[in-house]
Amino acid sequence: MRNNKKLKHFYGEEMINLPAHEIPRRGLILCPERGRPFREMTVVENLFSGGYLLKDRKLIENNTEKVYQLFPILKKRMNQISGSLSGGERTMLAIGRALMSQAKLLLIDEPSVGLAPRVKEDLFARISDVHGMGITILLTEQDVSFAFELASRNYVMSRGKIIAEGSSSELLADETVRKTYLGL
């Protein structure tokens, strides 16, 4: 448990005992698998819900515009009910909703689940753009090729335990990791 202290703190603040609604205030935001939008709300209402902590109307407008620049399809669908979006659009909406809140660390869970290869490619390009905005991303992903393209540091897990870690090139150079855990 020598690293336990690191797991409890985020930007020097203890996170373990915080109520769930306080965690986003610290900039730690989750984008769940399959996006999980508020299905009865429109795209723009979902985005505004992500910025509920912000009091500055101009900041909310600026963040909304940044999301629309990153994901132009969301602007086209701004008045559409979120429950009718495709899987890729729901994931984009989840990331956009997270960006509305001024995320410092974005936890993205399995963004490519159920997506067509072309949609995956575009989505991962946008995730790379988010990282380029200075936002740290912790990505869980089973599609190793896409994850390795994005990540500066990788962790391979098996049965809930980290069994290997390193850069993409380091892990790909390890024959055992490649064959046993990465299926390459």
N, CA and C atoms as an extended XYZ file, in Angstrom:
552
Properties=species:S:1:pos:R:3:atomname:S:1:resname:S:1:resid:I:1 pbc="F F F"
N         0.816       -1.202        0.000 N   MET     1
C         0.000        0.000        0.000 CA  MET     1
C         0.863        1.271        0.000 C   MET     1
N         2.078        1.187       -0.435 N   ARG     2
C         2.948        2.355       -0.400 CA  ARG     2
C         2.441        3.501       -1.275 C   ARG     2
N         1.699        3.198       -2.344 N   ASN     3
C         1.170        4.234       -3.225 CA  ASN     3
C        -0.225        4.695       -2.821 C   ASN     3
N        -0.750        4.167       -1.733 N   ASN     4
C        -2.112        4.476       -1.313 CA  ASN     4
C        -2.334        5.975       -1.154 C   ASN     4
N        -1.351        6.685       -0.629 N   LYS     5
C        -1.491        8.126       -0.428 CA  LYS     5
C        -1.733        8.836       -1.761 C   LYS     5
N        -1.047        8.425       -2.802 N   LYS     6
C        -1.223        9.035       -4.116 CA  LYS     6
C        -2.637        8.827       -4.643 C   LYS     6
N        -3.224        7.688       -4.375 N   LEU     7
C        -4.552        7.390       -4.888 CA  LEU     7
C        -5.649        8.187       -4.192 C   LEU     7
N        -5.382        8.650       -3.020 N   LYS     8
C        -6.393        9.370       -2.242 CA  LYS     8
C        -6.459       10.857       -2.566 C   LYS     8
N        -5.425       11.402       -3.172 N   HIS     9
C        -5.332       12.848       -3.338 CA  HIS     9
C        -5.369       13.270       -4.801 C   HIS     9
N        -5.956       14.430       -5.016 N   PHE    10
C        -6.028       15.027       -6.337 CA  PHE    10
C        -5.700       16.501       -6.169 C   PHE    10
N        -4.623       16.956       -6.800 N   TYR    11
C        -4.143       18.320       -6.630 CA  TYR    11
C        -3.968       18.673       -5.152 C   TYR    11
N        -3.428       17.723       -4.389 N   GLY    12
C        -3.120       17.942       -2.985 CA  GLY    12
C        -4.302       17.863       -2.043 C   GLY    12
N        -5.471       17.601       -2.558 N   GLU    13
C        -6.671       17.555       -1.724 CA  GLU    13
C        -7.169       16.121       -1.589 C   GLU    13
N        -7.512       15.727       -0.370 N   GLU    14
C        -8.030       14.377       -0.149 CA  GLU    14
C        -9.401       14.248       -0.808 C   GLU    14
N        -9.568       13.151       -1.529 N   MET    15
C       -10.810       12.930       -2.274 CA  MET    15
C       -11.661       11.808       -1.694 C   MET    15
N       -11.062       10.931       -0.907 N   ILE    16
C       -11.733        9.715       -0.444 CA  ILE    16
C       -13.041        9.994        0.284 C   ILE    16
N       -13.074       10.928        1.172 N   ASN    17
C       -14.265       11.146        1.995 CA  ASN    17
C       -15.185       12.249        1.473 C   ASN    17
N       -14.908       12.741        0.285 N   LEU    18
C       -15.769       13.783       -0.271 CA  LEU    18
C       -17.099       13.194       -0.729 C   LEU    18
N       -18.188       13.922       -0.524 N   PRO    19
C       -19.465       13.479       -1.095 CA  PRO    19
C       -19.356       13.492       -2.628 C   PRO    19
N       -20.075       12.626       -3.283 N   ALA    20
C       -19.983       12.470       -4.742 CA  ALA    20
C       -20.198       13.788       -5.481 C   ALA    20
N       -21.112       14.633       -5.006 N   HIS    21
C       -21.397       15.877       -5.720 CA  HIS    21
C       -20.262       16.896       -5.608 C   HIS    21
N       -19.321       16.680       -4.699 N   GLU    22
C       -18.188       17.596       -4.534 CA  GLU    22
C       -17.028       17.258       -5.472 C   GLU    22
N       -16.955       16.048       -5.945 N   ILE    23
C       -15.817       15.616       -6.761 CA  ILE    23
C       -15.722       16.417       -8.070 C   ILE    23
N       -16.822       16.651       -8.794 N   PRO    24
C       -16.709       17.456      -10.012 CA  PRO    24
C       -16.237       18.893       -9.744 C   PRO    24
N       -16.538       19.422       -8.590 N   ARG    25
C       -16.070       20.772       -8.248 CA  ARG    25
C       -14.546       20.844       -8.232 C   ARG    25
N       -13.910       19.711       -8.013 N   ARG    26
C       -12.443       19.655       -7.963 CA  ARG    26
C       -11.837       19.447       -9.350 C   ARG    26
N       -12.691       19.223      -10.365 N   GLY    27
C       -12.203       19.056      -11.732 CA  GLY    27
C       -12.013       17.619      -12.155 C   GLY    27
N       -12.508       16.679      -11.370 N   LEU    28
C       -12.410       15.246      -11.690 CA  LEU    28
C       -13.751       14.804      -12.271 C   LEU    28
N       -13.765       14.505      -13.588 N   ILE    29
C       -15.022       14.272      -14.290 CA  ILE    29
C       -14.995       12.924      -15.004 C   ILE    29
N       -16.090       12.184      -14.906 N   LEU    30
C       -16.227       10.881      -15.547 CA  LEU    30
C       -17.100       10.978      -16.792 C   LEU    30
N       -16.617       10.397      -17.875 N   CYS    31
C       -17.423       10.179      -19.082 CA  CYS    31
C       -17.714        8.692      -19.116 C   CYS    31
N       -18.917        8.292      -18.743 N   PRO    32
C       -19.216        6.860      -18.635 CA  PRO    32
C       -19.300        6.169      -19.990 C   PRO    32
N       -19.146        4.861      -19.946 N   GLU    33
C       -19.298        4.034      -21.139 CA  GLU    33
C       -20.653        4.311      -21.776 C   GLU    33
N       -20.666        4.394      -23.098 N   ARG    34
C       -21.867        4.660      -23.899 CA  ARG    34
C       -22.470        6.043      -23.638 C   ARG    34
N       -21.717        6.929      -23.006 N   GLY    35
C       -22.128        8.312      -22.857 CA  GLY    35
C       -23.171        8.595      -21.793 C   GLY    35
N       -24.206        7.819      -21.764 N   ARG    36
C       -25.310        7.961      -20.809 CA  ARG    36
C       -25.817        9.402      -20.652 C   ARG    36
N       -26.332        9.984      -21.729 N   PRO    37
C       -26.898       11.329      -21.595 CA  PRO    37
C       -28.224       11.278      -20.846 C   PRO    37
N       -28.679       12.446      -20.446 N   PHE    38
C       -30.043       12.540      -19.924 CA  PHE    38
C       -30.934       12.433      -21.162 C   PHE    38
N       -31.527       11.270      -21.341 N   ARG    39
C       -32.171       10.901      -22.598 CA  ARG    39
C       -33.344       11.806      -22.994 C   ARG    39
N       -34.071       12.347      -22.039 N   GLU    40
C       -35.248       13.160      -22.354 CA  GLU    40
C       -34.888       14.619      -22.609 C   GLU    40
N       -33.642       14.976      -22.359 N   MET    41
C       -33.201       16.360      -22.553 CA  MET    41
C       -32.559       16.512      -23.925 C   MET    41
N       -32.540       17.737      -24.430 N   THR    42
C       -31.874       18.008      -25.705 CA  THR    42
C       -30.360       17.994      -25.514 C   THR    42
N       -29.654       18.022      -26.620 N   VAL    43
C       -28.193       18.062      -26.587 CA  VAL    43
C       -27.720       19.291      -25.811 C   VAL    43
N       -28.274       20.452      -26.134 N   VAL    44
C       -27.820       21.682      -25.470 CA  VAL    44
C       -28.176       21.662      -23.977 C   VAL    44
N       -29.304       21.091      -23.617 N   GLU    45
C       -29.652       20.976      -22.194 CA  GLU    45
C       -28.673       20.055      -21.473 C   GLU    45
N       -28.256       18.980      -22.131 N   ASN    46
C       -27.247       18.095      -21.556 CA  ASN    46
C       -25.934       18.843      -21.351 C   ASN    46
N       -25.542       19.624      -22.342 N   LEU    47
C       -24.296       20.387      -22.210 CA  LEU    47
C       -24.391       21.375      -21.044 C   LEU    47
N       -25.485       22.086      -20.969 N   PHE    48
C       -25.650       23.039      -19.867 CA  PHE    48
C       -25.635       22.339      -18.516 C   PHE    48
N       -26.142       21.116      -18.467 N   SER    49
C       -26.110       20.387      -17.194 CA  SER    49
C       -24.674       20.108      -16.763 C   SER    49
N       -23.776       19.953      -17.733 N   GLY    50
C       -22.371       19.759      -17.407 CA  GLY    50
C       -21.720       21.004      -16.832 C   GLY    50
N       -22.275       22.155      -17.152 N   GLY    51
C       -21.732       23.409      -16.641 CA  GLY    51
C       -22.491       23.965      -15.458 C   GLY    51
N       -23.255       23.103      -14.787 N   TYR    52
C       -24.105       23.590      -13.693 CA  TYR    52
C       -23.328       24.230      -12.545 C   TYR    52
N       -22.068       23.893      -12.393 N   LEU    53
C       -21.266       24.475      -11.315 CA  LEU    53
C       -20.785       25.887      -11.633 C   LEU    53
N       -20.797       26.240      -12.911 N   LEU    54
C       -20.288       27.547      -13.321 CA  LEU    54
C       -21.341       28.626      -13.106 C   LEU    54
N       -20.900       29.748      -12.604 N   LYS    55
C       -21.822       30.864      -12.357 CA  LYS    55
C       -21.724       31.930      -13.447 C   LYS    55
N       -20.617       31.946      -14.168 N   ASP    56
C       -20.348       32.959      -15.177 CA  ASP    56
C       -21.004       32.569      -16.505 C   ASP    56
N       -22.030       33.287      -16.893 N   ARG    57
C       -22.791       32.996      -18.115 CA  ARG    57
C       -21.892       33.034      -19.355 C   ARG    57
N       -20.971       33.998      -19.392 N   LYS    58
C       -20.059       34.126      -20.534 CA  LYS    58
C       -19.153       32.899      -20.639 C   LYS    58
N       -18.686       32.385      -19.514 N   LEU    59
C       -17.853       31.188      -19.506 CA  LEU    59
C       -18.640       29.989      -20.027 C   LEU    59
N       -19.892       29.878      -19.633 N   ILE    60
C       -20.755       28.790      -20.116 CA  ILE    60
C       -20.911       28.894      -21.638 C   ILE    60
N       -21.140       30.096      -22.140 N   GLU    61
C       -21.279       30.303      -23.585 CA  GLU    61
C       -19.977       29.958      -24.309 C   GLU    61
N       -18.833       30.386      -23.756 N   ASN    62
C       -17.540       30.087      -24.369 CA  ASN    62
C       -17.273       28.584      -24.386 C   ASN    62
N       -17.574       27.919      -23.277 N   ASN    63
C       -17.364       26.473      -23.209 CA  ASN    63
C       -18.267       25.739      -24.197 C   ASN    63
N       -19.510       26.206      -24.325 N   THR    64
C       -20.438       25.589      -25.279 CA  THR    64
C       -19.891       25.728      -26.698 C   THR    64
N       -19.373       26.886      -27.023 N   GLU    65
C       -18.816       27.108      -28.358 CA  GLU    65
C       -17.593       26.225      -28.598 C   GLU    65
N       -16.752       26.056      -27.579 N   LYS    66
C       -15.585       25.154      -27.707 CA  LYS    66
C       -16.038       23.719      -27.981 C   LYS    66
N       -17.077       23.289      -27.287 N   VAL    67
C       -17.607       21.939      -27.498 CA  VAL    67
C       -18.132       21.808      -28.926 C   VAL    67
N       -18.842       22.817      -29.411 N   TYR    68
C       -19.372       22.774      -30.774 CA  TYR    68
C       -18.253       22.794      -31.815 C   TYR    68
N       -17.156       23.494      -31.527 N   GLN    69
C       -16.013       23.485      -32.449 CA  GLN    69
C       -15.364       22.103      -32.483 C   GLN    69
N       -15.282       21.476      -31.342 N   LEU    70
C       -14.677       20.156      -31.232 CA  LEU    70
C       -15.569       19.078      -31.853 C   LEU    70
N       -16.874       19.211      -31.626 N   PHE    71
C       -17.863       18.237      -32.117 CA  PHE    71
C       -18.968       18.964      -32.897 C   PHE    71
N       -18.699       19.334      -34.157 N   PRO    72
C       -19.692       20.097      -34.936 CA  PRO    72
C       -21.054       19.404      -35.045 C   PRO    72
N       -21.076       18.087      -35.014 N   ILE    73
C       -22.353       17.355      -35.117 CA  ILE    73
C       -23.269       17.703      -33.938 C   ILE    73
N       -22.686       17.999      -32.782 N   LEU    74
C       -23.514       18.355      -31.621 CA  LEU    74
C       -24.207       19.694      -31.832 C   LEU    74
N       -23.537       20.612      -32.533 N   LYS    75
C       -24.186       21.894      -32.829 CA  LYS    75
C       -25.367       21.672      -33.767 C   LYS    75
N       -25.177       20.796      -34.765 N   LYS    76
C       -26.269       20.488      -35.696 CA  LYS    76
C       -27.443       19.833      -34.972 C   LYS    76
N       -27.144       19.099      -33.928 N   ARG    77
C       -28.171       18.354      -33.196 CA  ARG    77
C       -28.553       19.021      -31.869 C   ARG    77
N       -28.196       20.262      -31.677 N   MET    78
C       -28.358       20.924      -30.374 CA  MET    78
C       -29.783       20.851      -29.813 C   MET    78
N       -30.793       20.856      -30.664 N   ASN    79
C       -32.176       20.813      -30.186 CA  ASN    79
C       -32.796       19.419      -30.264 C   ASN    79
N       -31.985       18.437      -30.633 N   GLN    80
C       -32.461       17.057      -30.731 CA  GLN    80
C       -32.460       16.405      -29.348 C   GLN    80
N       -33.436       15.556      -29.107 N   ILE    81
C       -33.504       14.807      -27.849 CA  ILE    81
C       -32.325       13.839      -27.806 C   ILE    81
N       -31.586       13.844      -26.727 N   SER    82
C       -30.342       13.079      -26.616 CA  SER    82
C       -30.543       11.578      -26.721 C   SER    82
N       -31.691       11.083      -26.307 N   GLY    83
C       -31.955        9.654      -26.389 CA  GLY    83
C       -31.993        9.131      -27.808 C   GLY    83
N       -32.111       10.026      -28.797 N   SER    84
C       -32.176        9.598      -30.193 CA  SER    84
C       -30.816        9.666      -30.901 C   SER    84
N       -29.762       10.027      -30.178 N   LEU    85
C       -28.428       10.113      -30.783 CA  LEU    85
C       -27.833        8.738      -31.024 C   LEU    85
N       -26.901        8.673      -31.966 N   SER    86
C       -26.165        7.429      -32.211 CA  SER    86
C       -25.179        7.210      -31.057 C   SER    86
N       -24.576        6.030      -31.002 N   GLY    87
C       -23.614        5.723      -29.945 CA  GLY    87
C       -22.426        6.673      -29.947 C   GLY    87
N       -21.892        6.965      -31.120 N   GLY    88
C       -20.760        7.894      -31.213 CA  GLY    88
C       -21.145        9.296      -30.776 C   GLY    88
N       -22.335        9.729      -31.165 N   GLU    89
C       -22.802       11.058      -30.768 CA  GLU    89
C       -23.027       11.140      -29.263 C   GLU    89
N       -23.512       10.055      -28.662 N   ARG    90
C       -23.690       10.038      -27.193 CA  ARG    90
C       -22.341       10.158      -26.488 C   ARG    90
N       -21.322        9.488      -27.011 N   THR    91
C       -19.993        9.588      -26.415 CA  THR    91
C       -19.445       10.999      -26.572 C   THR    91
N       -19.630       11.582      -27.744 N   MET    92
C       -19.197       12.969      -27.961 CA  MET    92
C       -19.911       13.904      -26.992 C   MET    92
N       -21.198       13.678      -26.790 N   LEU    93
C       -21.969       14.504      -25.872 CA  LEU    93
C       -21.447       14.356      -24.442 C   LEU    93
N       -21.100       13.144      -24.039 N   ALA    94
C       -20.562       12.932      -22.690 CA  ALA    94
C       -19.248       13.677      -22.503 C   ALA    94
N       -18.398       13.637      -23.512 N   ILE    95
C       -17.124       14.359      -23.420 CA  ILE    95
C       -17.396       15.862      -23.420 C   ILE    95
N       -18.294       16.306      -24.277 N   GLY    96
C       -18.658       17.728      -24.306 CA  GLY    96
C       -19.234       18.197      -22.979 C   GLY    96
N       -20.097       17.382      -22.391 N   ARG    97
C       -20.690       17.713      -21.091 CA  ARG    97
C       -19.600       17.856      -20.034 C   ARG    97
N       -18.603       16.971      -20.079 N   ALA    98
C       -17.489       17.035      -19.129 CA  ALA    98
C       -16.655       18.297      -19.339 C   ALA    98
N       -16.456       18.680      -20.589 N   LEU    99
C       -15.665       19.875      -20.874 CA  LEU    99
C       -16.357       21.149      -20.388 C   LEU    99
N       -17.663       21.108      -20.324 N   MET   100
C       -18.415       22.271      -19.843 CA  MET   100
C       -18.051       22.613      -18.406 C   MET   100
N       -17.605       21.627      -17.652 N   SER   101
C       -17.367       21.815      -16.213 CA  SER   101
C       -15.930       22.206      -15.876 C   SER   101
N       -15.128       22.511      -16.897 N   GLN   102
C       -13.732       22.891      -16.655 CA  GLN   102
C       -12.933       21.722      -16.077 C   GLN   102
N       -13.050       20.564      -16.655 N   ALA   103
C       -12.370       19.363      -16.164 CA  ALA   103
C       -10.855       19.552      -16.141 C   ALA   103
N       -10.236       19.040      -15.080 N   LYS   104
C        -8.772       18.969      -14.984 CA  LYS   104
C        -8.308       17.558      -15.334 C   LYS   104
N        -9.088       16.575      -14.905 N   LEU   105
C        -8.820       15.172      -15.208 CA  LEU   105
C       -10.105       14.556      -15.723 C   LEU   105
N       -10.040       14.065      -16.933 N   LEU   106
C       -11.197       13.484      -17.587 CA  LEU   106
C       -11.014       11.969      -17.624 C   LEU   106
N       -11.919       11.255      -16.959 N   LEU   107
C       -11.900        9.796      -16.938 CA  LEU   107
C       -12.859        9.320      -18.020 C   LEU   107
N       -12.330        8.712      -19.071 N   ILE   108
C       -13.169        8.281      -20.189 CA  ILE   108
C       -13.186        6.760      -20.208 C   ILE   108
N       -14.370        6.200      -20.003 N   ASP   109
C       -14.530        4.755      -19.900 CA  ASP   109
C       -15.020        4.169      -21.218 C   ASP   109
N       -14.180        3.361      -21.849 N   GLU   110
C       -14.524        2.590      -23.053 CA  GLU   110
C       -15.279        3.419      -24.105 C   GLU   110
N       -14.676        4.498      -24.601 N   PRO   111
C       -15.405        5.349      -25.548 CA  PRO   111
C       -15.745        4.675      -26.873 C   PRO   111
N       -15.007        3.637      -27.262 N   SER   112
C       -15.230        3.053      -28.586 CA  SER   112
C       -16.191        1.871      -28.602 C   SER   112
N       -16.787        1.545      -27.460 N   VAL   113
C       -17.689        0.387      -27.395 CA  VAL   113
C       -18.819        0.534      -28.413 C   VAL   113
N       -18.924       -0.453      -29.286 N   GLY   114
C       -20.024       -0.516      -30.239 CA  GLY   114
C       -19.950        0.451      -31.408 C   GLY   114
N       -18.814        1.108      -31.593 N   LEU   115
C       -18.718        2.097      -32.664 CA  LEU   115
C       -18.072        1.512      -33.912 C   LEU   115
N       -18.492        1.998      -35.055 N   ALA   116
C       -17.891        1.609      -36.330 CA  ALA   116
C       -16.460        2.143      -36.387 C   ALA   116
N       -15.573        1.469      -37.129 N   PRO   117
C       -14.164        1.888      -37.189 CA  PRO   117
C       -13.957        3.353      -37.571 C   PRO   117
N       -14.700        3.845      -38.541 N   ARG   118
C       -14.532        5.245      -38.953 CA  ARG   118
C       -14.951        6.219      -37.851 C   ARG   118
N       -16.016        5.877      -37.140 N   VAL   119
C       -16.487        6.712      -36.035 CA  VAL   119
C       -15.454        6.694      -34.902 C   VAL   119
N       -14.877        5.514      -34.642 N   LYS   120
C       -13.822        5.389      -33.628 CA  LYS   120
C       -12.648        6.302      -33.948 C   LYS   120
N       -12.232        6.260      -35.211 N   GLU   121
C       -11.094        7.068      -35.639 CA  GLU   121
C       -11.339        8.544      -35.366 C   GLU   121
N       -12.504        9.019      -35.756 N   ASP   122
C       -12.847       10.424      -35.552 CA  ASP   122
C       -12.925       10.746      -34.055 C   ASP   122
N       -13.537        9.861      -33.296 N   LEU   123
C       -13.672       10.082      -31.859 CA  LEU   123
C       -12.304       10.162      -31.185 C   LEU   123
N       -11.405        9.261      -31.528 N   PHE   124
C       -10.078        9.285      -30.920 CA  PHE   124
C        -9.283       10.519      -31.348 C   PHE   124
N        -9.507       11.008      -32.555 N   ALA   125
C        -8.872       12.263      -32.974 CA  ALA   125
C        -9.363       13.414      -32.102 C   ALA   125
N       -10.663       13.411      -31.792 N   ARG   126
C       -11.220       14.476      -30.938 CA  ARG   126
C       -10.700       14.342      -29.491 C   ARG   126
N       -10.567       13.113      -29.016 N   ILE   127
C       -10.018       12.909      -27.666 CA  ILE   127
C        -8.582       13.430      -27.623 C   ILE   127
N        -7.840       13.201      -28.684 N   SER   128
C        -6.483       13.737      -28.777 CA  SER   128
C        -6.511       15.266      -28.745 C   SER   128
N        -7.486       15.864      -29.416 N   ASP   129
C        -7.646       17.327      -29.391 CA  ASP   129
C        -7.924       17.825      -27.971 C   ASP   129
N        -8.739       17.079      -27.228 N   VAL   130
C        -9.040       17.452      -25.837 CA  VAL   130
C        -7.744       17.446      -25.019 C   VAL   130
N        -6.936       16.419      -25.210 N   HIS   131
C        -5.646       16.360      -24.512 CA  HIS   131
C        -4.775       17.549      -24.909 C   HIS   131
N        -4.833       17.923      -26.185 N   GLY   132
C        -4.087       19.084      -26.664 CA  GLY   132
C        -4.529       20.393      -26.030 C   GLY   132
N        -5.712       20.403      -25.444 N   MET   133
C        -6.217       21.591      -24.741 CA  MET   133
C        -5.633       21.680      -23.331 C   MET   133
N        -4.795       20.708      -22.964 N   GLY   134
C        -4.164       20.725      -21.645 CA  GLY   134
C        -4.928       19.953      -20.586 C   GLY   134
N        -5.879       19.148      -20.992 N   ILE   135
C        -6.667       18.363      -20.043 CA  ILE   135
C        -6.069       16.964      -19.959 C   ILE   135
N        -5.795       16.515      -18.748 N   THR   136
C        -5.277       15.177      -18.533 CA  THR   136
C        -6.406       14.178      -18.723 C   THR   136
N        -6.107       13.083      -19.401 N   ILE   137
C        -7.119       12.067      -19.686 CA  ILE   137
C        -6.655       10.717      -19.156 C   ILE   137
N        -7.538       10.065      -18.423 N   LEU   138
C        -7.341        8.668      -18.028 CA  LEU   138
C        -8.362        7.877      -18.829 C   LEU   138
N        -7.861        7.063      -19.747 N   LEU   139
C        -8.705        6.361      -20.702 CA  LEU   139
C        -8.664        4.866      -20.428 C   LEU   139
N        -9.831        4.258      -20.267 N   THR   140
C        -9.891        2.795      -20.243 CA  THR   140
C       -10.420        2.382      -21.604 C   THR   140
N        -9.714        1.466      -22.250 N   GLU   141
C       -10.067        1.115      -23.619 CA  GLU   141
C        -9.534       -0.274      -23.941 C   GLU   141
N       -10.385       -1.075      -24.581 N   GLN   142
C        -9.960       -2.412      -24.976 CA  GLN   142
C        -9.354       -2.436      -26.374 C   GLN   142
N        -9.600       -1.420      -27.174 N   ASP   143
C        -9.016       -1.344      -28.509 CA  ASP   143
C        -7.597       -0.797      -28.360 C   ASP   143
N        -6.655       -1.723      -28.225 N   VAL   144
C        -5.269       -1.388      -27.912 CA  VAL   144
C        -4.654       -0.457      -28.952 C   VAL   144
N        -4.926       -0.690      -30.221 N   SER   145
C        -4.276        0.127      -31.250 CA  SER   145
C        -4.633        1.601      -31.108 C   SER   145
N        -5.899        1.905      -30.864 N   PHE   146
C        -6.297        3.296      -30.681 CA  PHE   146
C        -5.734        3.864      -29.376 C   PHE   146
N        -5.826        3.096      -28.320 N   ALA   147
C        -5.344        3.571      -27.020 CA  ALA   147
C        -3.849        3.862      -27.059 C   ALA   147
N        -3.079        2.990      -27.689 N   PHE   148
C        -1.629        3.181      -27.745 CA  PHE   148
C        -1.246        4.386      -28.593 C   PHE   148
N        -2.058        4.722      -29.585 N   GLU   149
C        -1.790        5.921      -30.390 CA  GLU   149
C        -1.921        7.185      -29.552 C   GLU   149
N        -2.872        7.187      -28.629 N   LEU   150
C        -3.166        8.365      -27.829 CA  LEU   150
C        -2.287        8.527      -26.598 C   LEU   150
N        -1.995        7.425      -25.951 N   ALA   151
C        -1.445        7.475      -24.596 CA  ALA   151
C         0.050        7.756      -24.558 C   ALA   151
N         0.441        8.529      -23.555 N   SER   152
C         1.864        8.719      -23.296 CA  SER   152
C         2.349        7.690      -22.276 C   SER   152
N         1.426        7.159      -21.498 N   ARG   153
C         1.730        6.117      -20.512 CA  ARG   153
C         0.595        5.109      -20.552 C   ARG   153
N         0.935        3.830      -20.531 N   ASN   154
C        -0.059        2.774      -20.632 CA  ASN   154
C         0.055        1.816      -19.454 C   ASN   154
N        -1.084        1.281      -19.064 N   TYR   155
C        -1.144        0.261      -18.024 CA  TYR   155
C        -1.991       -0.874      -18.567 C   TYR   155
N        -1.470       -2.077      -18.493 N   VAL   156
C        -2.211       -3.256      -18.929 CA  VAL   156
C        -2.718       -3.943      -17.666 C   VAL   156
N        -4.027       -4.192      -17.634 N   MET   157
C        -4.626       -4.812      -16.463 CA  MET   157
C        -5.162       -6.198      -16.811 C   MET   157
N        -5.096       -7.074      -15.836 N   SER   158
C        -5.689       -8.395      -15.949 CA  SER   158
C        -6.290       -8.744      -14.601 C   SER   158
N        -7.563       -9.075      -14.610 N   ARG   159
C        -8.281       -9.433      -13.384 CA  ARG   159
C        -8.151       -8.355      -12.295 C   ARG   159
N        -8.235       -7.101      -12.718 N   GLY   160
C        -8.219       -5.996      -11.771 CA  GLY   160
C        -6.854       -5.590      -11.260 C   GLY   160
N        -5.793       -6.173      -11.790 N   LYS   161
C        -4.443       -5.837      -11.332 CA  LYS   161
C        -3.603       -5.351      -12.503 C   LYS   161
N        -2.766       -4.377      -12.225 N   ILE   162
C        -1.839       -3.886      -13.242 CA  ILE   162
C        -0.722       -4.916      -13.386 C   ILE   162
N        -0.556       -5.429      -14.601 N   ILE   163
C         0.454       -6.461      -14.833 CA  ILE   163
C         1.612       -5.944      -15.687 C   ILE   163
N         1.433       -4.779      -16.310 N   ALA   164
C         2.515       -4.178      -17.090 CA  ALA   164
C         2.230       -2.689      -17.239 C   ALA   164
N         3.293       -1.923      -17.346 N   GLU   165
C         3.131       -0.489      -17.567 CA  GLU   165
C         4.323        0.018      -18.351 C   GLU   165
N         4.097        1.089      -19.097 N   GLY   166
C         5.171        1.691      -19.872 CA  GLY   166
C         4.623        2.475      -21.048 C   GLY   166
N         5.535        2.958      -21.854 N   SER   167
C         5.120        3.652      -23.070 CA  SER   167
C         4.591        2.613      -24.053 C   SER   167
N         3.948        3.062      -25.095 N   SER   168
C         3.438        2.142      -26.114 CA  SER   168
C         4.569        1.313      -26.699 C   SER   168
N         5.673        1.960      -27.021 N   SER   169
C         6.792        1.224      -27.636 CA  SER   169
C         7.394        0.208      -26.667 C   SER   169
N         7.468        0.547      -25.383 N   GLU   170
C         8.000       -0.404      -24.390 CA  GLU   170
C         7.106       -1.636      -24.279 C   GLU   170
N         5.814       -1.433      -24.212 N   LEU   171
C         4.898       -2.566      -24.072 CA  LEU   171
C         4.846       -3.406      -25.345 C   LEU   171
N         4.893       -2.747      -26.483 N   LEU   172
C         4.875       -3.491      -27.739 CA  LEU   172
C         6.165       -4.269      -27.966 C   LEU   172
N         7.244       -3.848      -27.345 N   ALA   173
C         8.526       -4.551      -27.464 CA  ALA   173
C         8.584       -5.791      -26.574 C   ALA   173
N         7.690       -5.877      -25.596 N   ASP   174
C         7.676       -7.015      -24.669 CA  ASP   174
C         6.825       -8.129      -25.279 C   ASP   174
N         7.492       -9.185      -25.736 N   GLU   175
C         6.829      -10.285      -26.439 CA  GLU   175
C         5.712      -10.921      -25.611 C   GLU   175
N         5.947      -11.121      -24.310 N   THR   176
C         4.939      -11.740      -23.449 CA  THR   176
C         3.704      -10.860      -23.333 C   THR   176
N         3.902       -9.593      -23.124 N   VAL   177
C         2.776       -8.649      -23.024 CA  VAL   177
C         2.018       -8.616      -24.347 C   VAL   177
N         2.735       -8.536      -25.448 N   ARG   178
C         2.096       -8.491      -26.766 CA  ARG   178
C         1.213       -9.690      -27.020 C   ARG   178
N         1.728      -10.874      -26.763 N   LYS   179
C         0.979      -12.096      -27.086 CA  LYS   179
C        -0.087      -12.427      -26.056 C   LYS   179
N         0.268      -12.348      -24.785 N   THR   180
C        -0.630      -12.801      -23.728 CA  THR   180
C        -1.738      -11.807      -23.420 C   THR   180
N        -1.400      -10.520      -23.361 N   TYR   181
C        -2.372       -9.533      -22.888 CA  TYR   181
C        -2.924       -8.608      -23.970 C   TYR   181
N        -2.157       -8.382      -25.008 N   LEU   182
C        -2.609       -7.451      -26.033 CA  LEU   182
C        -3.167       -8.154      -27.258 C   LEU   182
N        -3.001       -9.462      -27.336 N   GLY   183
C        -3.529      -10.222      -28.460 CA  GLY   183
C        -2.887       -9.869      -29.786 C   GLY   183
N        -1.636       -9.442      -29.731 N   LEU   184
C        -0.932       -9.035      -30.969 CA  LEU   184
C         0.096      -10.060      -31.372 C   LEU   184
